Amino acid sequence: MTADPERAGALARAFGLLGKRWNGVILGSLVDGPLGYTALRRAVGASDSVLAGRLAELTAAGVVDRIVEPGPPITVRYSLTESGQALAPGLHELSRWAQRHLPDPGRTPGTEPGGKVSDGSRPSP
């Protein structure tokens, strides 16, 4: 079997955008609907300068909309564009994959979320 150069190029472009720290988390935070800047900063956990830069990049890429709502007070909300919404199923699958296959550095192996010891008889929720 040979490698598919078109698929490799498409993946390189996708991970060039999604692979930057915080971009995937920002998009995942917007999957359930628009958020204001402060709510998005809390959800993501990035610094103001990093978040502002990533939002500008995602807006320029056409996956996030910046919506200014007239005031008073004037508010800015961010939402996924149609292109960004098309990423939602992939983001959900990526999250499920990570939950199954990548250890959570904040959790001790053999424990469930919340610190309860797992008896191994059933998967953690």
C-alpha positions as CSV (number, residue, x, y, z in Angstrom):
1,M,0.0,0.0,0.0
2,T,1.3,3.5,-0.9
3,A,0.8,6.7,1.0
4,D,-1.8,9.1,-0.4
5,P,-0.1,12.5,-0.9
6,E,-3.4,14.4,-1.1
7,R,-4.5,12.9,2.3
8,A,-1.1,13.7,3.8
9,G,-1.3,17.3,2.6
10,A,-4.9,17.7,3.9
11,L,-3.8,16.3,7.3
12,A,-0.8,18.6,7.4
13,R,-3.1,21.6,6.8
14,A,-5.7,20.4,9.4
15,F,-3.1,19.8,12.1
16,G,-1.3,23.0,11.1
17,L,-4.4,24.8,12.4
18,L,-5.9,22.3,15.0
19,G,-2.5,21.2,16.3
20,K,-1.6,24.6,17.7
21,R,-2.0,24.7,21.5
22,W,-5.4,25.9,22.5
23,N,-7.0,25.9,19.1
24,G,-8.8,22.6,19.5
25,V,-9.9,23.4,23.0
26,I,-11.3,26.8,21.8
27,L,-13.2,25.0,19.0
28,G,-14.5,22.4,21.4
29,S,-15.6,25.0,23.9
30,L,-17.7,26.7,21.1
31,V,-19.4,23.4,19.9
32,D,-22.4,23.9,22.3
33,G,-22.9,27.5,21.2
34,P,-21.5,31.1,21.3
35,L,-19.5,32.3,24.2
36,G,-18.4,35.7,25.3
37,Y,-14.7,36.4,25.7
38,T,-14.6,36.0,29.5
39,A,-16.6,32.8,29.5
40,L,-14.3,31.4,26.7
41,R,-11.2,32.4,28.6
42,R,-12.5,30.6,31.7
43,A,-13.4,27.5,29.7
44,V,-10.1,27.3,27.8
45,G,-7.7,28.5,30.5
46,A,-5.3,30.3,28.1
47,S,-3.8,33.7,28.9
48,D,-5.5,36.8,27.4
49,S,-2.8,37.4,24.8
50,V,-2.7,33.8,23.7
51,L,-6.5,33.5,23.5
52,A,-6.8,36.7,21.6
53,G,-4.2,35.6,19.1
54,R,-5.7,32.1,18.6
55,L,-9.2,33.7,18.2
56,A,-7.8,36.0,15.5
57,E,-6.2,33.0,13.8
58,L,-9.3,30.9,13.9
59,T,-11.4,33.8,12.7
60,A,-9.0,34.4,9.8
61,A,-9.2,30.7,8.9
62,G,-13.0,30.9,8.7
63,V,-13.9,28.5,11.5
64,V,-14.9,31.1,14.2
65,D,-17.1,34.2,13.9
66,R,-16.5,37.2,16.0
67,I,-19.9,38.8,16.7
68,V,-20.1,42.3,18.2
69,E,-23.4,43.0,19.9
70,P,-24.4,46.6,20.3
71,G,-24.8,47.8,23.9
72,P,-24.7,49.3,26.2
73,P,-22.5,47.6,27.1
74,I,-21.1,46.4,23.8
75,T,-20.3,42.7,24.0
76,V,-18.3,40.4,21.8
77,R,-19.3,36.8,21.4
78,Y,-17.5,34.0,19.5
79,S,-19.3,31.2,17.7
80,L,-18.4,28.5,15.2
81,T,-19.0,29.2,11.5
82,E,-20.5,26.5,9.3
83,S,-17.0,25.3,8.6
84,G,-16.3,25.2,12.3
85,Q,-19.5,23.3,13.0
86,A,-18.4,20.7,10.5
87,L,-15.5,19.9,12.8
88,A,-17.8,19.1,15.8
89,P,-18.2,15.3,15.0
90,G,-14.4,15.0,14.6
91,L,-13.8,16.9,17.9
92,H,-16.2,14.7,19.7
93,E,-14.5,11.6,18.4
94,L,-11.0,12.9,19.2
95,S,-12.2,13.6,22.7
96,R,-13.6,10.1,23.1
97,W,-10.4,8.6,21.7
98,A,-8.3,10.7,24.2
99,Q,-10.5,9.6,27.1
100,R,-9.9,5.9,26.2
101,H,-6.3,6.0,25.1
102,L,-4.4,8.9,26.6
103,P,-3.8,8.9,30.4
104,D,-5.1,12.0,32.3
105,P,-2.0,13.4,34.0
106,G,-4.2,14.7,36.8
107,R,-5.5,11.2,37.6
108,T,-3.7,8.2,39.2
109,P,-4.0,5.0,37.1
110,G,-6.7,2.7,38.6
111,T,-8.9,5.6,39.8
112,E,-12.1,7.0,38.5
113,P,-12.8,10.8,38.1
114,G,-13.1,12.2,41.6
115,G,-10.4,10.0,43.0
116,K,-12.5,6.9,43.7
117,V,-10.5,3.7,43.4
118,S,-11.6,1.6,40.5
119,D,-12.1,-2.1,41.1
120,G,-11.5,-2.7,37.4
121,S,-14.9,-4.4,36.9
122,R,-16.3,-1.6,34.8
123,P,-15.0,1.3,32.8
124,S,-14.9,4.7,34.3
125,P,-17.7,7.0,33.2
